[in-house]
């Protein structure tokens, strides 16, 4: 494994990796006959990647792009995304990945906020980019990927004379938080290399072999998991990243088998969808040694591992710090929301709103830092053009994650909920994620988003927004359906946790990584309780409480 020195840059590490690992594969696109590009698949070795990067660097340099510039990439999850990013970083250019699902308003926000100097765009996404650019105040140049070599417009401003350093910005990634407008997280060369090195050296069940691993990652390249965490772990260990277009449950196992993947990355929704696929004699016919991800539902954890024959290692990370915590040391706490313990390089506190440490077994916000002497080492550089938000997140010398966790007596950390997704009802704190997870076990529920609504007596009440499965949408007797849902909740949740309000909807907005965007379900300032189709079940709760 390559060990980046303190002043290493992405460009220097790429050259070292190419010299060390040579003809080993670095990037792989699985075959897909239905795909318009690379239907037969594609493999790029370390040497080929270095050569391609040198060619792209020459093009960017000739057009005047270099240190201090920012370039947006709207290239979906094509291998070209990583090649362009590497070339840009080697020149000191900062990469701004673009979510291809962004609508024009969202694109305009990114353009104006990031002040990109150039966009490299797929021809199939050109109309989308133009629609966003038409709503933006800032007007950057743009070039089609397919015409990059011949039509790259010259830079409108001069690059600086500096050369890239470890603290030079390598990426600006926009967080997909559930509230508010996205923040641009500035990530340095040091951050990205440290993230990969940290992942690759976790040990235990996270065991990167000297001959290299084959990491299958279905997450998009505008996301920190695929573009930084797994990619730099691969680059530093002589491994390769298998980058698929996006998760498709019917193609997952075929691609995993065909590419001989040894590590897979997942989200909870991926595990859930794989579990409902028909059982097959080939369920264990693969080379996968372990999966890395987050959000697997506890009731599916052991069943998945038994059926498919490899451990799902639950991790915690965020764009601001993707040096992961992970439940990688046997005995693991399968069937819980455990995600690892504090380790050297990631110190952890569990604190209340006043910043006071809480005893084990008590939920509180997770605060993290590198160390007392160097609290911000290897973290993000800050939120773009928002020093106030950066310092607020770092108040007291600890980064405030916004995640509510519980630490048990062994030091294991358990995820409870996003801090703002805690519902406070009659003095009881209710984790929305817990209610959502239970609702998803009802046979008629396809998707659920749980949140707080005001209550005149109890401060807040539980609201469940529910997407029904196709067969249930046809049911005429909604009262019977509501009673079934309520009875189901009664059976598995404490009285106060059962939804007092239920609203059926055809869709719940999500991000490109399948995170629910609760702030987008209802309009700003709207009181959901007054909307048509809202079902008030609070009387049932009263009755149940009285009976109990």
C-alpha positions as CSV (number, residue, x, y, z in Angstrom):
1,X,0.0,0.0,0.0
2,X,1.1,3.5,-0.8
3,X,1.3,5.8,2.3
4,X,0.8,9.4,1.3
5,X,3.3,11.7,3.1
6,X,2.0,14.8,4.9
7,X,2.5,17.1,1.9
8,X,1.3,14.7,-0.8
9,X,-1.0,15.8,-3.6
10,X,-3.4,13.8,-5.7
11,X,-1.3,14.3,-8.8
12,X,1.9,13.0,-7.2
13,X,0.1,10.0,-5.7
14,X,-1.4,9.1,-9.1
15,X,2.1,9.1,-10.7
16,X,3.5,6.9,-7.8
17,X,0.5,4.5,-8.1
18,X,1.0,4.2,-11.9
19,X,4.7,3.4,-11.4
20,X,4.0,0.9,-8.6
21,X,0.9,-0.9,-9.9
22,X,1.4,-0.6,-13.7
23,X,-1.0,-2.8,-15.6
24,X,-3.3,-3.5,-12.7
25,X,-6.9,-2.3,-13.4
26,X,-7.8,1.0,-11.7
27,X,-11.3,1.7,-13.2
28,X,-13.8,-0.7,-14.6
29,X,-17.2,-0.2,-16.2
30,X,-19.3,-3.4,-16.2
31,X,-20.7,-4.6,-19.5
32,X,-24.3,-3.5,-20.2
33,X,-25.7,-4.1,-23.6
34,X,-28.6,-1.7,-22.9
35,X,-26.1,1.2,-22.3
36,X,-25.5,3.6,-25.2
37,X,-21.8,4.0,-24.2
38,X,-19.3,1.2,-23.5
39,X,-21.9,-1.6,-23.9
40,X,-19.1,-4.2,-23.8
41,X,-17.7,-2.7,-20.6
42,X,-14.3,-1.0,-20.2
43,X,-11.2,-1.4,-18.1
44,X,-8.5,1.3,-17.5
45,X,-5.2,0.3,-16.0
46,X,-3.1,2.5,-13.7
47,X,-0.7,3.2,-16.6
48,X,-3.6,4.0,-19.0
49,X,-5.2,6.3,-16.4
50,X,-1.9,8.2,-15.9
51,X,-1.5,8.6,-19.7
52,X,-5.1,9.8,-20.1
53,X,-4.7,12.2,-17.3
54,X,-1.5,13.6,-18.8
55,X,-3.4,14.2,-22.1
56,X,-6.3,15.9,-20.3
57,X,-3.9,18.1,-18.4
58,X,-2.3,19.3,-21.6
59,X,-5.7,20.3,-22.9
60,X,-6.7,22.2,-19.8
61,X,-3.3,23.8,-19.5
62,X,-3.3,25.0,-23.2
63,X,-6.7,26.6,-22.6
64,X,-5.4,28.5,-19.6
65,X,-7.0,26.5,-16.8
66,X,-5.0,25.8,-13.6
67,X,-4.6,26.6,-9.9
68,X,-7.5,28.7,-8.6
69,X,-10.1,27.6,-11.1
70,X,-13.2,25.6,-10.5
71,X,-14.7,23.3,-13.0
72,X,-18.1,21.6,-12.9
73,X,-18.5,18.0,-14.2
74,X,-21.9,16.8,-15.4
75,X,-20.7,13.4,-16.5
76,X,-23.0,11.1,-14.5
77,X,-21.0,8.1,-13.3
78,X,-18.9,7.6,-16.4
79,X,-15.2,6.7,-15.9
80,X,-14.3,10.0,-17.7
81,X,-15.5,11.8,-14.5
82,X,-12.6,10.4,-12.5
83,X,-10.1,10.9,-15.3
84,X,-11.1,14.6,-15.6
85,X,-11.1,15.0,-11.8
86,X,-7.6,13.6,-11.5
87,X,-6.3,15.8,-14.4
88,X,-7.9,18.9,-12.8
89,X,-6.5,18.2,-9.4
90,X,-3.0,17.6,-10.8
91,X,-3.2,21.2,-12.1
92,X,-4.6,22.6,-8.9
93,X,-8.1,22.9,-10.4
94,X,-11.0,22.3,-8.0
95,X,-13.7,19.8,-9.2
96,X,-17.4,20.5,-8.6
97,X,-19.4,17.4,-9.4
98,X,-23.0,17.9,-10.5
99,X,-25.9,15.8,-9.5
100,X,-27.6,14.8,-12.8
101,X,-31.0,14.8,-11.1
102,X,-30.8,18.5,-10.3
103,X,-33.6,20.6,-11.7
104,X,-32.9,23.9,-13.4
105,X,-33.4,25.9,-10.1
106,X,-31.0,23.6,-8.3
107,X,-28.4,23.9,-11.1
108,X,-28.7,27.6,-11.1
109,X,-28.0,27.6,-7.3
110,X,-24.9,25.5,-7.7
111,X,-23.6,27.7,-10.6
112,X,-24.1,30.9,-8.7
113,X,-22.8,29.5,-5.4
114,X,-19.7,27.7,-6.7
115,X,-18.8,30.4,-9.3
116,X,-17.5,27.7,-11.6
117,X,-15.2,28.8,-14.4
118,X,-16.2,26.0,-16.8
119,X,-18.5,23.1,-17.1
120,X,-17.8,19.8,-18.9
121,X,-21.1,18.3,-19.8
122,X,-22.4,15.2,-21.5
123,X,-24.2,15.8,-24.8
124,X,-27.3,14.0,-23.3
125,X,-27.3,16.5,-20.4
126,X,-26.6,19.6,-22.4
127,X,-30.2,20.8,-22.4
128,X,-30.4,20.3,-18.6
129,X,-27.3,22.4,-18.1
130,X,-28.5,25.1,-20.4
131,X,-31.8,25.3,-18.6
132,X,-30.0,25.7,-15.3
133,X,-27.5,28.2,-16.7
134,X,-30.4,30.3,-18.1
135,X,-31.7,30.8,-14.5
136,X,-28.2,31.6,-13.1
137,X,-26.7,35.0,-12.6
138,X,-23.1,33.7,-13.0
139,X,-22.5,32.6,-16.6
140,X,-19.6,30.2,-16.9
141,X,-18.3,28.7,-20.1
142,X,-19.3,25.1,-21.0
143,X,-18.1,22.4,-23.3
144,X,-19.5,19.0,-24.4
145,X,-17.4,16.0,-23.2
146,X,-17.7,14.7,-26.8
147,X,-16.1,17.9,-28.1
148,X,-13.6,18.5,-25.3
149,X,-10.4,18.0,-27.4
150,X,-11.6,20.4,-30.2
151,X,-13.9,23.0,-28.6
152,X,-12.6,23.7,-25.1
153,X,-13.1,27.4,-24.5
154,X,-10.2,29.5,-23.1
155,X,-10.3,30.4,-19.4
156,X,-11.7,33.9,-18.8
157,X,-9.4,34.5,-15.9
158,X,-5.7,33.6,-15.4
159,X,-4.6,30.8,-13.2
160,X,-2.3,31.6,-10.3
161,X,1.4,30.8,-10.4
162,X,1.1,28.4,-7.4
163,X,1.5,24.7,-7.6
164,X,-0.9,22.4,-5.9
165,X,-0.3,21.6,-2.2
166,X,-1.9,19.3,0.3
167,X,-4.3,21.9,1.4
168,X,-5.3,23.0,-2.1
169,X,-9.0,22.5,-2.7
170,X,-9.6,19.3,-4.7
171,X,-13.4,19.2,-4.7
172,X,-16.5,21.1,-3.6
173,X,-19.3,18.6,-2.8
174,X,-22.7,19.8,-2.0
175,X,-24.4,18.2,1.0
176,X,-27.8,16.6,0.5
177,X,-29.1,17.4,3.9
178,X,-32.8,17.0,4.7
179,X,-33.3,20.7,5.6
180,X,-32.2,24.0,4.1
181,X,-30.2,24.7,1.0
182,X,-27.1,22.6,0.2
183,X,-23.8,23.7,1.6
184,X,-20.6,23.4,-0.5
185,X,-18.1,21.4,1.4
186,X,-14.5,22.3,0.4
187,X,-12.3,19.2,0.4
188,X,-8.6,19.4,0.1
189,X,-6.0,17.0,-1.4
190,X,-5.0,16.0,2.1
191,X,-8.6,15.2,3.0
192,X,-9.3,13.0,0.0
193,X,-6.1,11.0,0.4
194,X,-6.5,10.7,4.1
195,X,-10.0,9.3,3.6
196,X,-8.9,6.6,1.3
197,X,-5.9,5.6,3.5
198,X,-8.1,5.5,6.6
199,X,-10.6,3.2,5.0
200,X,-7.9,0.8,3.6
201,X,-6.3,0.5,7.0
202,X,-9.3,-0.2,9.3
203,X,-8.3,-3.8,9.8
204,X,-10.4,-6.6,11.2
205,X,-13.0,-7.6,8.5
206,X,-11.9,-4.6,6.4
207,X,-8.9,-6.3,5.1
208,X,-7.3,-5.0,1.9
209,X,-5.1,-7.7,0.4
210,X,-1.7,-6.9,-1.2
211,X,-2.8,-8.3,-4.5
212,X,-5.6,-5.7,-4.6
213,X,-9.4,-5.7,-4.2
214,X,-12.2,-5.2,-6.7
215,X,-14.6,-2.6,-5.2
216,X,-18.1,-2.6,-6.7
217,X,-19.7,0.8,-6.0
218,X,-23.2,1.6,-7.3
219,X,-23.2,5.0,-5.7
220,X,-22.9,8.1,-8.0
221,X,-19.7,9.9,-8.5
222,X,-21.1,13.2,-7.3
223,X,-21.2,11.5,-3.9
224,X,-18.3,11.4,-1.4
225,X,-18.5,7.6,-1.0
226,X,-17.7,6.7,-4.6
227,X,-15.6,9.6,-5.8
228,X,-13.4,9.8,-2.7
229,X,-13.8,7.1,0.0
230,X,-13.6,4.0,-2.2
231,X,-11.7,5.5,-5.1
232,X,-8.7,6.6,-3.1
233,X,-8.7,3.4,-1.0
234,X,-8.4,1.7,-4.4
235,X,-5.7,4.0,-5.7
236,X,-3.5,3.6,-2.6
237,X,-3.8,-0.2,-2.5
238,X,-3.4,-1.2,-6.1
239,X,-7.1,-2.1,-6.2
240,X,-9.7,-1.2,-8.8
241,X,-13.1,0.6,-8.6
242,X,-16.0,-1.0,-10.5
243,X,-18.3,1.9,-11.3
244,X,-21.8,1.1,-12.4
245,X,-24.3,3.6,-13.7
246,X,-26.6,3.3,-10.8
247,X,-28.1,0.6,-8.7
248,X,-30.4,-1.8,-10.5
249,X,-31.6,-4.8,-8.5
250,X,-32.1,-7.0,-11.5
251,X,-28.5,-6.4,-12.7
252,X,-26.7,-6.2,-9.3
253,X,-25.6,-9.8,-8.9
254,X,-24.8,-10.3,-12.6
255,X,-22.4,-7.3,-12.5
256,X,-21.0,-8.4,-9.2
257,X,-20.3,-11.9,-10.5
258,X,-19.1,-10.8,-14.0
259,X,-16.6,-8.3,-12.6
260,X,-15.4,-10.6,-9.8
261,X,-16.0,-8.0,-7.2
262,X,-14.5,-8.7,-3.8
263,X,-16.0,-5.7,-1.9
264,X,-19.4,-4.1,-2.5
265,X,-20.7,-0.7,-1.3
266,X,-24.4,-0.4,-0.4
267,X,-27.2,1.7,1.1
268,X,-30.0,0.5,3.2
269,X,-32.4,0.7,0.3
270,X,-30.1,-1.5,-1.8
271,X,-30.2,-4.2,0.9
272,X,-34.0,-4.0,1.1
273,X,-34.4,-4.4,-2.6
274,X,-32.0,-7.3,-2.9
275,X,-33.8,-9.1,-0.1
276,X,-37.1,-9.1,-2.0
277,X,-35.6,-10.5,-5.2
278,X,-36.6,-14.2,-5.7
279,X,-34.1,-16.6,-4.1
280,X,-31.7,-18.2,-6.5
281,X,-29.2,-21.1,-6.2
282,X,-26.6,-18.5,-7.3
283,X,-27.1,-16.2,-4.3
284,X,-23.7,-17.2,-2.9
285,X,-22.0,-17.7,-6.2
286,X,-19.7,-14.6,-6.0
287,X,-16.3,-13.4,-4.7
288,X,-17.6,-10.8,-2.3
289,X,-15.7,-10.8,1.0
290,X,-17.6,-8.0,2.7
291,X,-20.0,-5.1,2.1
292,X,-19.5,-1.5,3.3
293,X,-22.4,0.8,3.8
294,X,-25.0,2.3,6.1
295,X,-28.7,2.2,6.8
296,X,-29.5,-1.6,6.6
297,X,-32.7,-2.2,8.6
298,X,-31.9,-4.3,11.7
299,X,-34.5,-6.9,10.8
300,X,-32.8,-7.5,7.4
301,X,-29.2,-7.6,8.6
302,X,-28.8,-11.3,9.7
303,X,-31.2,-12.6,7.0
304,X,-29.1,-10.9,4.2
305,X,-25.8,-12.2,5.6
306,X,-27.2,-15.8,5.9
307,X,-28.7,-15.7,2.4
308,X,-25.8,-14.1,0.5
309,X,-22.9,-15.3,2.5
310,X,-20.9,-12.1,3.4
311,X,-21.0,-9.6,6.2
312,X,-22.6,-6.1,5.9
313,X,-20.3,-3.8,7.8
314,X,-22.2,-0.7,8.9
315,X,-20.3,2.5,8.8
316,X,-20.7,6.2,9.7
317,X,-19.3,9.0,7.7
318,X,-20.3,12.4,6.2
319,X,-19.1,14.7,3.6
320,X,-17.4,16.9,6.2
321,X,-15.4,13.9,7.4
322,X,-15.5,10.6,5.5
323,X,-12.8,8.9,7.5
324,X,-15.2,6.3,8.5
325,X,-16.2,4.6,11.8
326,X,-17.2,1.0,11.1
327,X,-18.4,-2.1,12.9
328,X,-15.5,-4.2,11.6
329,X,-14.2,-6.1,14.6
330,X,-15.8,-9.4,15.6
331,X,-18.1,-10.0,17.5
332,X,-20.2,-7.5,15.5
333,X,-23.6,-6.3,16.7
334,X,-25.7,-7.6,13.8
335,X,-29.3,-6.5,13.8
336,X,-28.6,-3.3,15.6
337,X,-27.7,0.2,14.3
338,X,-24.1,-0.1,15.6
339,X,-21.5,1.5,13.5
340,X,-18.2,1.2,15.3
341,X,-16.1,2.8,18.1
342,X,-14.0,5.8,18.4
343,X,-10.4,5.2,17.1
344,X,-7.2,7.2,16.9
345,X,-7.8,10.0,14.5
346,X,-11.6,10.2,15.3
347,X,-12.3,11.1,18.9
348,X,-16.0,11.0,19.8
349,X,-18.2,12.6,22.5
350,X,-21.9,12.1,23.0
351,X,-23.3,15.4,24.4
352,X,-26.6,17.2,25.1
353,X,-27.7,20.5,23.8
354,X,-25.5,22.4,26.3
355,X,-22.4,20.4,25.3
356,X,-22.4,18.3,28.4
357,X,-21.2,14.8,28.1
358,X,-23.9,12.2,28.5
359,X,-23.6,8.8,30.2
360,X,-23.5,5.6,28.2
361,X,-26.9,4.4,27.2
362,X,-28.3,8.0,26.8
363,X,-28.9,9.3,23.2
364,X,-27.2,12.6,22.4
365,X,-25.5,14.5,19.5
366,X,-22.2,12.9,18.3
367,X,-19.3,15.4,18.4
368,X,-16.0,14.5,16.7
369,X,-12.5,15.7,16.2
370,X,-9.1,14.4,15.1
371,X,-7.4,15.1,18.5
372,X,-7.1,17.8,21.1
373,X,-3.9,19.2,19.5
374,X,-5.2,19.0,15.9
375,X,-9.0,19.0,16.0
376,X,-9.6,19.8,12.3
377,X,-6.8,17.7,10.8
378,X,-8.0,15.7,7.8
379,X,-11.5,17.2,8.0
380,X,-13.2,19.4,5.3
381,X,-11.7,22.8,4.9
382,X,-15.0,24.5,5.5
383,X,-18.3,25.5,3.9
384,X,-17.8,27.5,0.8
385,X,-18.1,31.2,1.5
386,X,-19.8,30.5,4.8
387,X,-17.3,31.0,7.6
388,X,-20.1,31.5,10.1
389,X,-21.7,28.1,9.4
390,X,-18.2,26.5,9.5
391,X,-17.4,28.0,12.9
392,X,-20.8,27.1,14.2
393,X,-20.3,23.5,13.3
394,X,-16.9,23.6,15.1
395,X,-18.1,25.3,18.3
396,X,-16.2,24.3,21.4
397,X,-13.4,22.7,19.3
398,X,-15.6,19.7,18.3
399,X,-17.4,19.2,15.0
400,X,-21.1,18.9,15.7
401,X,-22.4,16.1,13.4
402,X,-26.1,16.7,13.8
403,X,-26.5,12.9,14.4
404,X,-28.0,11.5,17.5
405,X,-26.2,8.4,18.7
406,X,-26.1,6.2,21.8
407,X,-22.8,4.7,23.2
408,X,-23.1,1.4,25.0
409,X,-20.9,0.1,27.8
410,X,-18.5,-1.4,25.4
411,X,-17.9,1.9,23.6
412,X,-19.9,0.8,20.6
413,X,-21.8,3.7,19.0
414,X,-25.4,3.2,17.8
415,X,-27.1,5.5,15.3
416,X,-30.4,6.8,16.6
417,X,-31.5,9.7,14.2
418,X,-30.6,12.9,12.6
419,X,-30.9,15.5,15.4
420,X,-33.6,17.5,13.6
421,X,-35.6,14.4,13.0
422,X,-36.3,13.9,16.7
423,X,-40.0,14.4,17.6
424,X,-40.6,15.7,21.1
425,X,-44.1,14.7,22.3
426,X,-45.3,15.2,25.9
427,X,-41.7,15.1,27.1
428,X,-40.8,12.0,25.1
429,X,-38.1,12.0,22.4
430,X,-39.2,10.0,19.4
431,X,-36.7,9.0,16.7
432,X,-38.4,9.4,13.3
433,X,-36.2,6.7,11.8
434,X,-37.5,4.1,14.3
435,X,-41.1,4.8,13.3
436,X,-40.2,4.8,9.6
437,X,-38.4,1.4,9.9
438,X,-41.5,-0.1,11.6
439,X,-43.9,1.2,9.1
440,X,-41.8,-0.3,6.3
441,X,-42.5,-3.8,7.8
442,X,-46.3,-3.3,7.0
443,X,-47.2,-5.3,3.8
444,X,-48.9,-2.3,2.2
445,X,-46.2,0.3,2.8
446,X,-43.6,1.1,0.1
447,X,-42.0,4.2,1.5
448,X,-42.5,6.3,4.7
449,X,-41.2,9.7,5.9
450,X,-42.0,10.6,9.5
451,X,-41.7,14.1,10.9
452,X,-43.0,16.4,13.6
453,X,-46.1,18.6,13.3
454,X,-47.2,21.1,16.0
455,X,-49.6,20.0,18.6
456,X,-51.5,22.4,20.8
457,X,-51.4,20.2,23.9
458,X,-48.4,17.9,23.5
459,X,-45.9,20.3,21.8
460,X,-45.4,18.0,18.8
461,X,-47.2,15.0,17.2
462,X,-46.0,12.3,14.9
463,X,-46.9,12.6,11.2
464,X,-46.3,9.7,8.8
465,X,-46.3,10.4,5.0
466,X,-46.8,7.1,3.3
467,X,-46.4,5.8,-0.2
468,X,-48.5,2.7,-0.6
469,X,-47.5,-0.4,-2.6
470,X,-49.3,-0.7,-6.0
471,X,-51.8,-3.2,-4.8
472,X,-52.8,-1.1,-1.7
473,X,-53.3,2.1,-3.8
474,X,-56.4,0.4,-5.3
475,X,-58.1,-0.3,-2.0
476,X,-61.3,1.7,-1.7
477,X,-61.7,1.4,2.1
478,X,-59.1,3.8,3.4
479,X,-60.5,3.6,7.0
480,X,-59.7,-0.1,7.0
481,X,-56.2,0.6,5.7
482,X,-55.7,3.3,8.4
483,X,-56.9,0.9,11.1
484,X,-54.5,-1.8,9.8
485,X,-51.6,0.7,9.9
486,X,-52.5,1.9,13.3
487,X,-52.9,-1.6,14.7
488,X,-49.5,-2.5,13.2
489,X,-47.9,0.4,14.9
490,X,-49.6,-0.4,18.2
491,X,-48.1,-3.9,18.0
492,X,-44.5,-2.8,17.6
493,X,-44.1,0.7,19.0
494,X,-44.7,2.4,22.4
495,X,-48.0,4.2,22.4
496,X,-46.6,7.7,22.1
497,X,-44.6,6.7,19.0
498,X,-47.6,5.7,16.9
499,X,-48.5,8.3,14.2
500,X,-51.2,10.8,15.2
501,X,-51.5,12.0,11.6
502,X,-51.2,10.0,8.4
503,X,-51.0,11.3,4.8
504,X,-51.0,9.1,1.7
505,X,-49.0,10.4,-1.3
506,X,-47.9,9.0,-4.6
507,X,-44.2,10.0,-4.1
508,X,-41.8,11.3,-1.6
509,X,-38.9,13.4,-2.9
510,X,-35.4,11.9,-2.5
511,X,-31.9,12.8,-3.5
512,X,-29.7,11.0,-6.0
513,X,-28.5,8.8,-3.1
514,X,-32.0,8.0,-2.0
515,X,-32.0,10.2,1.0
516,X,-35.5,11.4,1.8
517,X,-35.9,15.2,1.4
518,X,-38.4,15.9,4.1
519,X,-38.3,19.7,3.7
520,X,-39.6,19.2,0.1
521,X,-42.7,17.2,1.0
522,X,-44.8,20.2,2.0
523,X,-44.4,23.8,0.9
524,X,-42.5,26.3,3.1
525,X,-44.7,27.6,5.9
526,X,-47.5,25.2,5.2
527,X,-49.3,23.5,8.1
528,X,-49.6,19.9,6.9
529,X,-52.5,19.3,9.3
530,X,-54.8,21.4,7.2
531,X,-54.0,19.8,3.9
532,X,-56.7,17.8,2.0
533,X,-56.4,14.1,2.5
534,X,-54.7,14.4,5.9
535,X,-56.0,11.7,8.4
536,X,-56.2,12.6,12.1
537,X,-55.7,9.5,14.2
538,X,-55.0,11.3,17.5
539,X,-58.3,10.2,19.0
540,X,-57.2,6.6,18.4
541,X,-54.0,7.3,20.3
542,X,-56.0,8.7,23.2
543,X,-58.1,5.7,23.3
544,X,-55.2,3.3,23.1
545,X,-53.4,5.2,25.9
546,X,-56.5,5.0,28.1
547,X,-56.8,1.2,27.4
548,X,-53.1,0.7,28.2
